[in-house]
Amino acid sequence: MTLPDTASNPAGADRTFQVDLRGLVDLLSHHLYSSPRVYLRELLQNAVDALTARHALEEPAPDDPFGIRLYANGSVVRVEDDGVGLTEADVHTFLATIGRSSKRALEASADEPVRGWGKITEQRGDFIGQFGIGLLSCFLVADEIHVLSRSARTPDAPAVEWRGRGDGSYTVRVLPATARPRPGTTVTLTPRADAGEWTRPAQVHALARQFGSLLRHPVTFDDGTGGGTGDAKSNGAGAAVNPEPAPWVRTYPTPGARSRALAAYGKEVFGFTPLDTIELDLPAVGLKGIACVLPETVPAGRRNGHRVHVKGMLLSEQAEEILPEWAFFVRCVVDAESLRPTASRESLYEDDTLAAVRDALAERLRAWIARAAASDPDLLARFLHAHHLAVKSLAVHDDEILRMLLPWLPFETTDGHTTLDEFARTHRTVLVTSSVEEFRQVAAIASAAGLGVVNGGYTYDRELVHRLPEIRPGASVADLDPETLTAHLDPVDRETELAAAAYLAQARDALAVFDCDVALRTFHPASAPALLVDSREARHERTRSQLAREQEGGLWGDILGALRQEAPRAQLILNQLNPLVRTAVAIGEPELARTSAEALYGQAAMLSRRPLRPAESSLINRSFLDLLAHALRKDS
């Protein structure tokens, strides 16, 4: 931006901003547009809007439709349309006034044509562009823009030439009608040397296919050799950029043919063969498209980008906002009429319409799941195998999905991976753990004891298991706690317990540093020497109490020390059925007894597969070395 001449503007007089065009283009390239490639999208958009306005004035001959023609040969890039065109007044109003938008034009005059090479205001909702700054994107790849246009509103209208330069200067000339025999507009760019990446013929063709494959108007591309870049030709005038309409608007001989065509399109767009395709149709906002169900599991919480077109023009390939977060098992490609793009036209404006569309599309996905559950068990099984986590996240918040799918969802249990419906048939009370490590600690022993335990440590699982009675009346669900498990372990006879009393006392003394009690029981499998019963919450509580006691002294230290005695303790339960334990409890040597108790604790802690504390790792190493040294001394 440059400052005005203060000599010609006395103090207090109104002034007009002076725009530094190079600075504005730099701002666009670094902060508004994600890439210089958008220049071609903006030119296509203006051409499409001009064609929309032209159709409002007249209908083309059946054998000579209005269209868009692209040309690139490495030296120039040209976009030509048969749209409504511009008058000289339009050129001064819309090409020479930076930031002039259709909204302000609409407010200024109901008869004044607006952006897009001369839009008709009463049809503003039919146009893609709404922000009036897109032509400047051409300065991202060229230093000069040449526009030649002729208005379709007046039969004998002259041609108008506009040349804009990156330094902010421009010229306008009125030319004879013969300079452009047909109404419409041609934009020609002479690319800069550093813009070759975006203006090579093959790249221009690829960008045209990317942005305009679903446009309703015919678009062709010519690379200077009378054709395209390897694609099928269109009547010798170049390659057809959009030779066929969107697959969801075509007619097919059978439903199976339609399904296969949609799946093939999904594979072409996304690169994978969909598990299934879900047709999306929201007439209220003019939205049509498909959702492709991913055939493989995706990481929980990862939101997929969706391909969104607005009135046929590609808006974004990574639009996350079109679907709710839980729908990460699909990728969508849609074309909508009423969604509102942001100023960069690379994402969607968050408004009530988008919120309503998101809710409606979510309902379509729910309906698809319901249909699969009711009529296609094989599809449902394949879907749940890949996406059970996504469905669990949905079931937590959606009662209808919960009722339909909870009986089918797989869970990790003491009977293996199975559904809750099958598990509840064989276990009157379903116990659920609060963590994965707790389940791993008790799974083998609980199974041997006939207890039915579900691993509730995975995301959503514990909450869903507790809702089982809602869909299976009579089912009982309870949290697994140490008392429940130990109550199912058989006590040893009194004589055996008295014989092991000295060893148990030494073991308790050795493990007191870990706030761990020691008990002797019998349980299966006999191959398990010990079970460490200790919850994450109990460990956290003991750690908190320990830190508080260390930070306080005097009377408060004594009080906290007394409270610490009430903190939940871990429990090492030794298995009398295990030969190693029977040998250990008979040890008469105090130091060896302590070492064996530490080794049994370390082995049980490792089997729980929870993270070991530094003191526990040190204990495991020390007890192993001590036992090894004892064995070597004995052999010698």
N, C-alpha and C positions, 0 to 999 in steps of 0.2 A: 504494500500500500504506500502511496506517495502523498505528501502533504500539499494542499492547495496553496496558491499564491496569495499570501495575506495582504499584499498591496491592493489587489483587486477585490478583496473581501473585507470590508471594514469590520471592526469589532462588533459583535452582536448579530451580524448578518448570517443567514442560513448558508450552510456549506454542503457540498456533495462529496461523499467518499470517493477517492480516487483508487482504483483497484490495480494492484501489481499482479498482472495475469500470471507471470512466471511463479510468483510466490503462491498464488491460488492453485495452480496446477501441481506444484510440489506438495501442497497441503492435501490435495485429492489423492495423489499417488501414495502418500505415506499414511494417511489417516482415514480416508473414506473408502477407497477401493483396495481390495486385497491383492490385485495384480493388474498390470497394464492390459492383460487380455480382455478386460471388460470393455475396451473401446469398441470391439466388434459387436458385443451385445447391445451397447447403447445405439449403435448405428442400425442394427436390426430392429431394435425396439422402436426407434423413430419411424423406420420404414413401415413396420406393422401398424403403428398408430395412424400413419398417413393413409394406408390402405383401408383401415377401418372407417376413416372419415370419407374416403372416396366412395366406398360402398354405400354410405348414407346419402350421397348425392346421386349416384347412378349405379346400375348393375352392369357388369361387363358382358360382352358377347360370350356365348357358351364356348366358342372356339378360340377365344382370346382373353383368358382370365387375367385379372390384375395380379402381379407377382413381384418378386424381389430377385435381382440378379447380382451376384458377387463376382468380382474379378480380382485376381492377384497374380502377378508375374514376377515378383521379387523387386520390381522398381516402383510399382504403385499398388495401392489397394483401393478398389472402387466398389461402392454399394449403390445400386440403382433400384428405384421403386416406381410403381405406377400409381402412387398415392395422390392425395388431394393437391399437393404442391403448395408453393408459397408465392404470394404477391410481393411487390417491392415493400409495401407497408409491413407485411408479415416479417420480412427479412430484418428490417430495422427494429421491429418490436421484439422478435424472439431470438434472432441470432446475434444481435449486437447489444443486447441487454443481459448481462450476466446475472444469473439467479432468477430470471423471470420465470415464474412457475404457473402451472395451469390453475392452481388454487387462487392465486391473486388475480389471474386473468378472469376467472369465473366470477370473482367478487366485483371486478371492475365493470364488466359488460357482458350481458347475456348474449350479445350478437358477435362478440369479438372471437376470432379463431384462436385456439391455444396451441401449446407445444406439440411436437411430433410432426413437423412440417405442415402445421395448420390444422389442429384438431377442431372439432365442433363441440362447443361447450356443453350443450344439453346432453351430449353422449359421453361425458367425461368418465363415467363408470365403465365404458367399454374399452378404455385405453390402459396400456400397461404403465407408462411413465406418468408420474405425478409431481416431479420435483424440478424440472426445468434447468438442469445443469449437466445433463449427460453428454452433450456435444463436446464439452471441454475435455472429456476423457480422451478424445482423439489426440490432444496435445501430449499425452503420455507416450505416444509413439511417433508423432510427426510434429514438425515445426510450423506447418501450414495446412489449413483445411480449405479445400475448394468445394463450394456448393453451387450447383447449377439446378435451378428449379423453374417449373412453370405451373401456374395455378389451373386447376380443373374447374374453378367456379365461373370463369369467364371464357367463352369459346375462343376469342381472339386475344387472350392474355399473352403478354410478351414473356420472354424468358428473363430470369434475374440471376445474376452471378454475384456470389459473395466469397471473398477471400479473407480469411482470418489468419493472423500470424501470432506466434507465441509471445511476441513482445507487446501484445495488446492492441496492435493496429489492425485495421481492416479496410477493405474497399468494397463498394457495391456498384454494379453496372447493370443497366437495363439493356437487354440484347433482343434482336428480332426473334420472333417465334420460331424461325427456322433453326435457331441455335439448339432448340430442343423441340422436335416436332410433336411429341406426345406429352401430356401432363405428367407430372411426377417430379422426383428429385434425384439427383446424382451427387454423391459425396465422394471426392477423390482425395486420397492422402498420399503424400510422398514420404515414405518412412525415413526416419533418421537411421544412421548407420548402426547405432547401438540398439535399435529396436528390431533387428532381424529375427530374433527369437520368436516374435509375435506376428511378424508380417510375411514370413515365407509362405509360398502358396500352399504347401501341405499343412502348415499350421493354421492358416486362415480357413482352409477347408475343414480341418478338425474342429476348430472353434465354432464354425457355423453349424456343424453337426451336433456339437455339444449343446449349444445354446438354442438352436432352432429346430431340433428334430421333431417337435410336436406342434410347430406353428401351423395354423389353419391355411395360410396363404402359401402358394408354391414358391419355393426358394431354390435357385440353382447356383452352381459355382463353376467358373471357368478359370483355368490356370494359364490361359494364353495360347494353348494349343488346340482350342476348339472343344475341349472337354475338361474333365475334372482330374482327380489324382488317383485314378484306378477304379472308381466306382462306376456303376451303370450310368450311361449317358441319357440325357432327356431331350430327345428330338434334335440332337446335334448341337444344343445350346449350352451344354455343360452338364455336370453331374447334379442329380437331384439331391438336395440336402435333406429333404423330408418327403421321400417318395410315397410313403404310406401314412395314413392317419394313425393315431394312437391305437394300440391293439384292443383296448376296451370299448372303442366306439365302432369297431368293425363287426360285421356279421359272419357267423360261422355255421357250417352245415349241421353240426351236432354239439351238444354240451361238452363232450370229450375233446372235440377239436378246439373249442374255445379254451378249455382248461390247459391243453397242451401249448396253445399259442401264448397264453399269458405266462406260463412257466418258462417258455423259451425266451420271452421278452425279459422276464426277471433275471434269467441267467445272463442274457446279453448286457443288461445294465449293471448288475451287481457282481457277476462273475461266479455265482454258485447256483446249483440246481435247487430250487426251493423244495422244502418238505411239502408245502402246499401253498397255493395262492388264494388270497382273500380279496374279493372284489370290493372296492370302496366307492360308494355313490351317495353324495349328499346334494340333492337337487336344490336345496335352499341357498347354497353358496356356490352352486355350479361346480362342485368338486367331483372328479372321477379319478380312478386309479386302482392300484393293487398294493396289497401288503404281502411280501414274500416271507414265509416262515423259514427261519434259518435252520439248516439241517444239523447243525452242531451246537454244542453248548458254548455260550459266551460268558465271560467273567461277570459275576454279579455286580449290578450297578452301572455297568458300562452302557452308555446311551449311544445308540447307533444314529449316524447321520442319514437323513432321508432326502430323496431327490424331489424337490418341489418346483413345479412350473406354475406360472401365473399367466393365464390366457395363452398357453402354449409356449411361452418363453421361459427357459430355465432360470430359476431364481437362485437356487442353492442345491448343492449336492450333499450338504452336511447340516440340514435343518433339523435340529433336535427337538424344537419346540412344537412340532406338529403332533406328537404323541406323548402320552404321560410317561413317567420314568419307568414304570413297571413293564412297559411294552418293549423291552430290549430283546425280545425273541423274534422280532420282525424288522424288515427294512421296507420302506414304502417308496413308491414313485406315484405322485399325484399331480393332477393339473386342476387348478381352481380358477374361478372367475372373480371371487369377491374377497380374497385375502389381500391384505395391505402390505406391500413391501416397505422396507425402511429406505432412507435416503440413498444408501449405496445400492439398493436393489439386490442385496446379497443375503438377506435374511428377512424374516417376517416381523412385522410390527405387533407387539403384544397388546391386543385389545380384546373387547368382548367377543368379536367375531371369531378370532383365533381360539379363544377359550372354549367357545361353543363347538367349534370344529374339533378341537382336541377331545372334548367329552363325547361327541358323536362318533368319532373314529374309535375311541376306547370301547364304546358300546358295540361296535361292529366286531371288534376282536373278542369280546365276551361272547357274542352270539356265535362266532365261529367255534370257540371252545365248547359251548353248549351243544352245538350240532355234532361235533366230533364225539363228545361223551355219549350222546344219545344214539348215534347211528353209524359210527365208524370206529369200533374199538381198536382196530389195528393202527389207524392213523393216530388215535389218542395215545396209544402205548408208545409209538415212535416219538411223538411230540413230548410226552412226559419224560421219556428216557433222556432226551436232550435238554429239556427246559423245565425240569421240575422245580428248580430254584425260583425261576421267574413266576411260575404258577403259585408257588407257596407265598411269594411276596404279594401277589394279587389276592390270594385267598384270605390273607390276614385282614384285609380291608374290605373285602367284598363277600358278603354273606351268601350271595347266590353262587358264586364260584366255589366257596367253601363247601356248600351242600352238594354241589355237583361233583367236585373233584377230590375232596379230602379222602374219601375211601380208596381212591386210585393212586394217591401219591406215595412214592417209595420213601421209607424211613430206615435208618440203621437201627437194628434191634438185636436182642440176644438170640433171636431166631434167624439172624442174617438180614439182608435187605429185603423187606417185604412191605406190603401195604398195611395201613392201620386196620382196615376192615378184616383182613386175614388174621392179623395179630390179635385183635380183640376177640376173635372167635375161640382162641386157645388159651387166653389169659383173662381171668375174671377181673383182675385189677392190673391196669397198665401203669407201670412205674416209669417216670421220666427223670433223667439226670439234668443237672443244670449246666454241665460243661462236657466237652469231649473227653477231657482227661479223666473225669469222674466215671464216665461210661467205660473207658478203657481199663480203669482200675478194677471194676466190679463185674465186667461182662461175663468172663468165663465162670467165675464163682456163682454169680446170680443165675446163670443158665443151668449150672449143675444143681443148684438149689431149687430149680423150678420156678424162679421168678421171671416175669416178663418185663424187661427194661428196654426203654427206647432212648436212644442218644438224643438228648435235647440241646446239645451244645452248638449245633449248627444254626445258622440264621433262620429265624421263623419257626424252627421245629418245635421247641418247647411250648410256644404259644398255641400252635396248631394242635398239638397232641392234647392239650388241656381243653380244646373245644370239641374233642371227639364225642362227648355225651350229647352235644347239640344235634348231631346227625345219626347217632346210634344210641337210642334210649336204653338205659340199663348198663351201659359201659361205665366203668369206674376208673378214674385217672388220679394219680397222686404223685407228688414229688418224692424221689428216692432220697432218703436221709440215712446216715450211718446206723442209726438205731434199727431201721427197717431191715437193713442187710444183716447186721450182727444178730438180730433176733432169729434169723434163719440159719445161723451157724450153730452146730451142736456143741454143747459144753463137754469138757473131758470129765472123767470120773474124779472123785475127790482124792483118791489115792495118787493118781497121776499128777493132779494139780499140786499136791503137797510135795511130791518128789521134785517138781520143777520150780518150786517157790524160790529157792536160792538163785537159780539162773534168771528167773524173771525179774528178781530184785536188781541183779547186776545189769540186766539189759535196760531196765527203766533208768537206772543211774547213768548208764552210758548214753542214752538217748534223751536225757532231760534237756540238753541244750537245744533240742529241736521241739520241745514241748510235746513229746510223744510218749504215750502210755503203751504198755505191752501186755498182751493177753494171749492165752493158749486155748485154741478151739480145734474142732475137727470139721473139715469141709472138703468138698470135692471141687476140682480134681485134685487127687493126692499128689500130683506132680508139682503143684503150686506150694512152695514152702511158706510163703507169707503173703499177707494182704495189707497194704497200707491204706487206711481209711482216713482221708483228709480232704476237705473241700477247699476251694479257692477262697471262699469267704472267710473260713476259719483262719487260713494262713494270713490273709490281709488283716484280720482283727488282731492276731497275735503280733504281727509286725508293727501295727499301729500302737498297740499297748506297750511294746518294748521300746519304741522310739520315745513315746511320751514319758515312760519311766526314767529313761536315760537323761532326758532333758530337764527333769524336775528333781529336786532334792528335798531333804528335810521331811516335814510332815506330809507334803503333797506326794513325795516319792514313796512314802510308806503306804499312803492311801491308794495310789495307783498300783503299787506292788500287790496290795490285797485284791484290787479289782482284777489284776492280771491273772490271778489264780482262777477266776471265773471265766476267762476267755476259753473258747472251745479248743480242745486239744486234739492232736492227731492220735491215731491208734494203730499200732503194728500188731496184727493178729497172726500168730504163728500157727501153722497147721500140724497138729499132732500126727496126722496120717502120713506126713512126709518123712522119709527115712533120714534126711539131713537134719530136720528139726529134732527128731527123736535122739539123734546123736548129740546135737548141740546142747539140749537141756540137761544132758548127763555130764557135761564138762565140769570137772572139779577145779580147774585152774582159773582163778579170777580174771587174769589178763586175757587169756584166750577166750573166756566166756564173753567178755566185753567186746573183743574183736569180732567174734562170730555174730553177736547181736548187731554190731555196726554194719557188718557185711550183709546180713539179712535185710536190714533197713535200706541200705543202698541199692540192693537188688530189687526190692519192692518199689522203691522210688523210681528207678529206671523203667520198670515194667509199666508204671503209670503213664510214662511218656509225657510227663509235664516238665517244664523247664526246671533244671536243678539249680539250687542256690549255691554260691561259691563254697559255703561250709559243707554242703552235701557232696559236692564234687571232691573236695579235699578228703572227706571221710571215706568215700569209695576208694580213692587211690591208697589212702593209708591202710585201710583194712585189708585190701588185696595184698599189699606188700608185707604186712605183718603176718597174714596167713601163709604167704609163700615162704617167708623166713622161718616160720614155725615148722612147716613141712620139710624144709631143707635141713633144719637142725635135727628133726626126728629121724630123717633118713641117714644122717651122718652118725 
